[in-house]
Amino acid sequence: MLLLALDTATPAVTVALHDGGDVVASFSQVDARRHGELLLPAVDRVLRDAGVKLDAVTGVVVGTGPGPYTGLRVGLMTADTFGLALGVPVYGVCTLDGLAYAAGAGTGPFVVATDARRKEVYWARYEDSRTRTGEPAVDRPADIAERVAGLPAVGAGALLYPETFTDVREPEHVSAGALASLAAERLAAGEEMPAPRPLYLRRPDAQVPKNYKVVTPK
């Protein structure tokens, strides 16, 4: 097994290789505006560091969000392209699950929160580092304050709102290494992996204007 994992659902552009037992190479860079520019060079760097070629990959793991439309699409489309070109399966993993897994044992129950912009967070509650309770959601921190009160929190979204998330812990950003390790664990256990479909949770900012004037030639 050689899994290529990547995630662009948050400001972190992150890539890793996993051999089924451990992460053999990884690279991450935080830059919310350069996902498309940074992702493929990051893949090249990880392959080079591991001393393997792309055709050695047997599966692709991609973070499915939730995340902003543009950044999330970069990772998903790249993963789909690699899967088609190599003829290998593409597995989706919730980005919040990757953050929870990286938080490690003994953290739960706890909350994972990433920045959703618009003064909101993408978030989910976990009983432990492998067990999410419920589906990811997007909310204003003040609206969920009672539901997360007293719980430790991880993720960059929690750092932005200390009045709601009062006990913030590492990690701040998702790592592809954690996504790959979680996927490898699930595959080894025979779990069915979800398709790589995006978790947008809300409509994109760019929309077709309503009631616009149609101009037709005479």
N, C-alpha and C positions, 0 to 999 in steps of 0.2 A: 504494500500500500504506500502511495505517496500522494498526499492531499495538498493541493494548492488552495490556500484560504485567503480571502480578501474582504475588506469592508470599507465602504465609503459613505455610510449612513450618518456619520458625525463629522466634525472637523478633522478627525484623524483619518489619514489615508494609510491603511495598514495591510501588510501582506506577510504570509508565513508559509513554510513547507513543513509537513508533518508526516513522519514515516510509519504511523500507526502505533508507535510507542512513545515518541517524544517530538518536540519541535526541533527541527534540524537547522532552520534559518528563519530569520524574521527581520522586518524593517517597518518602522512607522514614522510618519511625519504629520504634524498638525498644521493644517492650512485649509481653512474652510472654502477658499475661492479657487483652488487649483487641483481639484480631484482629477479632472481629465488629463491634466498635464503631468501629474505626479504618479499616477497609478501604474502605467506600463513600465516606466523606468524602475519603479519599486519592485515589480515582478522580475525584471531582468536582474536587478541587484540580488534578490533573494536566490534566484536560480544559480547565479554565479557564485554566491557565498556557499551554497550547498554543493557546488561542483556537479550539477546535473543539468540536463537540457529539458526543455518544455515537454518533449514527447515522452519523458519518463513519468509524467503525472498520470495517476490512475483515477483521480476524482477531483472535483472543484467544490469548495465550500464558500458560500457567499453570505454576508450579513444582509438580512432582508429588512432591516429597520426595526422600528419606525424611524423615519428621517425625512428631511426636506426633499422635495421631488427631484431636483437636478442632481444633487450629489448622490442620492441613492441610486438613480438610474445609471450612473457611470459604472458602479461596481456590478450591478445586476447584468447590464448589457455586456460588459467585459467577461463576466463569468459564463454567460450563455454562449458567447463567441468562442471562448476556450473549449467549452464542452462540445460544441458542434465540430470545431476544427480537430479536436483530439479524439472524438468519439467516446467520451467518458461521461459519467453521470455528474450532474450538478446538484448539490444539496443546499437547501436554504436553512439558515439558523437565525433566529431572532437576535438582533444586535444587543438588546437588553439582556438576553440569556447569556451572551458572551461576557458581558460586564459582570453579571452575577457569578458566573463560573470563576472568573478571575479573582473575585472577592475572596474566594476560598472557604473552606469548611469552618464552622463555628461562628459565622457571621449572622445567620438568620435567627428569627425573621428580620427581614430588612427590605429596603426599597432601592430600586435603581431608577435614576432620572437623568435624561439627557436634554440638551437645549433644543426646544422646538421653535424658538424665536417667538415673536408676537407676545412676549411676556408669558409664555407657556412652557410646559415641559412634557416630554414623552416619558411615561413612567409605568412601572409595574411593581407589584409586591411579590416577595419570595419567602418561602418557608425555610429554604436553605439554598446553597449555591447552585443546586440542580433542579429545584422545584419552584416553578412559578405558579402563583395562585391567581387565576383569572387572565384576561387578555390585556395586552398593552393598551394604554389610553393616552389622550392628550388633554391637559387641563391647565388652568391657571393655578399656581402653587397655593394661593390663598383659599381656593375652592376645595383643596384636598388636605388642608392643614390638619383637620381633626382625624382624618383617615391614616395619616402617616406620623402622627404625634408620638414621640418617644422612640421611634424606630431609627436605627442607623440607616444611612443612605450612602450610595456610591454613585459616581458619575458627575460629569461637568454641569449638568442641569441642577443638581443639588447644591453645588458650590455657588451658583448664582443667586440662590434664595435662602440665605441662612436663617431668615426669620421663620421659614417653614421647615427646612431640613436642618435640625439643630445638632446633629451628630454625623458629620460627613467624613467618610473614610475613603481609602484607595480601593480601586483605581479610579482615576479621573476619566480616562479615555479607553475605549475598547481596543483590544489587541487581536489581530488575526490569529496569533498563536493560541489564545484562549478559545476562539471559535473553532479552530482546527482540532484542538484537544477534546472539546465537548463533542464535536461531530464524530471523531474517531471513537470516543467512548460509547456514543449512541449506536454507531454502526456495529461495534463489537458486541453490543448487547442485543443486536437483532431488531432494534427499533426502526420503525418506518420514518424516514426523513421527509420533511415537507418539501414541496416544490419551491424553487427560488422565485417566489412571488412577492412583490413589494408591499410593505405595510405603510401606507401613506397616512391613514387615519383622518386626513382632511384633504380638501381640494387644493390643487396648485395655485400659487399666486396669480399666474398668467392665465387669463380666461378670455374667451371670445366676447367682445362687447355686445351688450343687448341693445336692441332697437337702433342699430346702426343703419345709415342710409345706403341703399343699394343703388349704384350708378350703372346703368346699362347704356351701351352705345345706341344712337339713333339710327 
